[in-house]
Amino acid sequence: MRPDPELIAAFAPTGVLRASINLGNPILANRGKDGQPFGVSVDLANALAQRLDLPLQLVVVDAARKSVEVVSSEEADVGFFAIDPKRAATIHFTAPYVLIEGWYLVRDDSPLRANTEVDVAGNRVAVGQGSAYDLFLTRELKAAQIVRAPTSPTVVRTFLEQGLEVAAGVRQQLEADAAKHPGLRLLDERFMVIRQAMGLPQSRGSAAAAYLHAFVEEMKAGGLVAQSLARHQIAGASVAPAGAAA
């Protein structure tokens, strides 16, 4: 059954559901050979548009901070983000739909062997500007210096070009980059788990927020998220457990 007109208007005041898709996180979205985005977030956007009986427009960006910006400014109606308290000032988050691991990468000859050795004066850590790793490490690192690359996919390039000590990011992205540049390795364990959720502008109201939360829970429980991860051959990300709204 199609939701009531007031809820439709809250989600899509233009009459089209505009979904922000961040290509900066390869676990969630990529661009195919035909130039079209595909991935878990695209599948969820399509499912939501079908549920609301609305046409879908993908607002494609290349960095997490840009995705936050277009939803916060209401240039897009929904988006896919790592939950972070700073972002919650303008975005209402659902509970997470997938969990993604954040890892550190160093050179083979680096003396660093454990995550606990990273936060030391003299170490410089490359992160994608405005990414979940940037926000988290900005709060957590006390002695190491953060160096911000323009986007998450350019973190390793920045790390190499500037001769930095550490790169931080999505494990799969770091592993893919390490395969292209011999002499790099991951440290011993993840430094964070990212809770990836859907979100919409805070201004859209509690009814729309509750509907989106219920939608995400249904997509997890019904298997769509797991099926999408499998279809797109995504390893290293897991379906988040059922949970209360973030």
C-alpha positions in Angstrom: 0.0 0.0 0.0 1.3 3.4 -1.0 2.1 5.7 2.0 -0.2 8.7 2.6 0.4 11.9 0.7 1.9 13.8 3.6 4.6 11.1 4.0 5.3 11.1 0.3 5.7 14.9 0.4 8.1 14.6 3.3 10.3 12.2 1.5 10.2 13.7 -1.9 8.9 17.3 -2.0 10.0 17.6 -5.7 7.9 14.5 -6.6 11.1 12.5 -7.3 13.1 10.5 -4.7 16.6 11.9 -5.0 19.1 9.4 -3.4 22.7 10.4 -2.8 25.2 7.7 -3.9 28.8 7.9 -2.7 31.2 6.2 -5.1 34.0 6.9 -2.6 33.1 3.7 -0.7 33.6 0.7 -3.0 31.8 -1.6 -0.6 28.5 0.3 -1.1 28.7 1.7 -4.7 30.7 1.5 -7.9 30.3 2.7 -11.4 29.8 0.0 -14.1 31.3 -0.2 -17.6 28.1 1.4 -18.8 28.8 4.4 -16.5 25.9 3.6 -14.3 26.3 3.3 -10.5 25.6 -0.1 -8.9 25.9 -1.6 -5.5 24.2 -2.2 -2.2 23.2 1.5 -1.7 21.8 1.6 -5.2 19.7 -1.5 -4.6 18.3 0.0 -1.4 17.6 3.3 -3.1 15.6 1.4 -5.8 13.7 -0.6 -3.2 12.7 2.5 -1.3 11.6 4.3 -4.5 9.5 1.3 -5.4 8.0 1.1 -1.9 7.1 4.8 -2.1 5.9 4.5 -5.7 8.2 7.3 -6.7 10.6 7.8 -9.6 14.2 7.6 -8.5 17.1 10.1 -9.3 20.6 9.2 -8.2 22.7 12.1 -7.0 26.2 10.7 -7.5 29.2 12.0 -5.5 32.7 10.8 -5.0 33.2 11.4 -1.3 31.3 10.9 2.0 31.5 14.5 3.0 29.8 15.5 -0.3 27.0 13.0 0.3 26.5 14.5 3.7 26.4 18.0 2.1 23.8 17.3 -0.6 21.5 15.6 1.9 22.0 18.3 4.6 21.3 21.0 2.1 18.3 19.0 0.8 19.7 18.7 -2.7 19.0 15.0 -2.1 16.3 13.4 0.0 18.0 10.3 1.3 21.6 9.1 1.5 23.9 6.4 2.8 26.4 7.3 5.5 28.5 6.0 8.4 26.7 7.0 11.6 28.6 9.8 13.3 27.5 12.3 16.0 28.8 15.3 14.1 26.7 14.4 11.1 23.6 13.9 13.2 23.2 17.6 13.6 21.7 17.8 10.1 20.8 14.2 9.3 18.5 11.7 11.0 20.1 8.2 10.8 18.4 4.8 10.7 20.0 1.9 12.5 22.9 0.5 10.5 22.3 -1.9 7.6 25.9 -3.1 7.2 29.0 -3.0 9.3 32.3 -2.2 7.6 35.9 -2.5 9.0 38.4 0.3 9.1 42.1 -0.7 9.0 45.5 0.9 8.9 48.0 0.4 6.1 51.8 0.9 6.2 54.9 0.1 4.2 56.5 -3.3 4.6 59.6 -1.7 6.2 57.6 0.3 8.7 58.4 -0.3 12.4 54.7 -0.1 13.1 53.2 -3.5 13.9 50.1 -2.8 16.0 47.3 -0.2 16.1 48.4 1.0 19.5 51.7 2.2 17.9 50.0 4.6 15.4 49.1 7.4 17.8 52.6 8.7 18.4 54.1 12.1 17.7 55.8 12.1 14.3 53.3 9.7 12.6 51.2 11.1 9.9 47.9 9.4 9.0 46.2 9.8 5.6 42.4 9.8 5.6 39.7 10.7 3.2 38.5 14.2 4.0 35.1 14.1 5.8 35.0 10.3 5.8 33.9 8.3 8.8 37.6 7.6 9.5 38.4 11.3 9.4 35.7 12.1 11.9 36.6 9.1 14.2 40.3 9.6 14.1 40.0 13.4 14.6 38.4 12.6 17.9 40.6 9.6 18.9 44.2 10.5 17.8 46.0 12.7 20.3 49.6 12.7 19.1 49.7 11.6 15.4 48.9 14.1 12.7 46.0 13.6 10.3 46.6 14.4 6.6 43.4 14.6 4.6 43.2 13.3 1.0 40.5 14.7 -1.2 38.5 11.5 -1.2 38.8 8.0 0.3 39.9 6.4 -3.0 42.9 8.8 -3.1 44.1 8.0 0.4 46.9 5.6 -0.6 48.1 7.8 -3.4 48.4 10.7 -0.9 50.1 8.4 1.5 52.7 7.3 -1.1 53.2 10.7 -2.7 53.7 12.5 0.6 55.8 9.8 2.2 53.4 9.5 5.1 53.6 6.8 7.8 50.1 5.4 7.8 47.0 5.3 5.6 43.5 4.6 7.1 40.4 3.5 5.3 38.0 0.7 4.2 39.9 -2.6 4.3 38.8 -3.6 0.8 40.0 -0.3 -0.7 43.3 -0.5 1.1 43.8 -4.1 0.0 43.0 -3.3 -3.6 45.5 -0.4 -3.6 48.1 -2.5 -1.9 47.8 -5.0 -4.7 48.7 -2.3 -7.2 51.7 -1.0 -5.1 54.0 -3.8 -3.8 55.6 -3.2 -0.5 52.5 -2.3 1.6 50.8 -4.2 4.4 47.8 -3.9 6.7 48.4 -3.8 10.5 47.3 -6.6 12.8 43.6 -5.8 13.3 40.8 -3.3 12.5 40.8 0.0 14.4 37.1 0.6 14.1 33.8 -0.8 12.9 31.7 1.6 10.8 28.0 1.5 11.1 26.6 2.3 7.7 23.1 3.6 7.7 20.5 5.4 5.6 19.6 9.0 6.5 17.4 11.9 5.5 17.4 15.6 6.4 16.4 16.3 10.0 13.8 18.8 8.6 11.7 15.9 7.0 10.1 15.1 10.4 9.6 12.1 12.7 7.1 10.2 10.5 9.5 10.0 7.6 12.4 9.1 9.9 10.3 6.3 11.5 9.3 5.0 8.1 12.9 4.9 6.8 14.0 3.2 10.0 11.3 0.5 9.5 12.3 0.1 5.9 15.9 -0.6 6.7 15.0 -3.1 9.4 12.7 -4.9 6.9 15.5 -4.9 4.2 17.8 -6.6 6.7 15.3 -9.1 8.1 14.0 -9.9 4.6 17.4 -10.7 3.2 17.7 -7.9 0.6 20.9 -6.5 2.2 22.5 -9.9 2.4 21.5 -10.8 -1.1 22.8 -7.5 -2.5 26.2 -8.0 -0.7 26.4 -11.5 -2.2 25.3 -10.5 -5.7 28.0 -7.7 -5.9 30.6 -10.1 -4.4 31.3 -7.8 -1.4 33.5 -9.4 1.2 34.5 -8.0 4.6 31.1 -6.3 5.2 28.4 -7.9 7.2 24.6 -7.3 7.6 24.1 -5.3 10.8 21.9 -6.9 13.5 18.4 -5.6 14.1 18.5 -2.5 16.2 16.9 0.6 17.5 17.1 3.8 15.6 20.4 5.5 15.8 
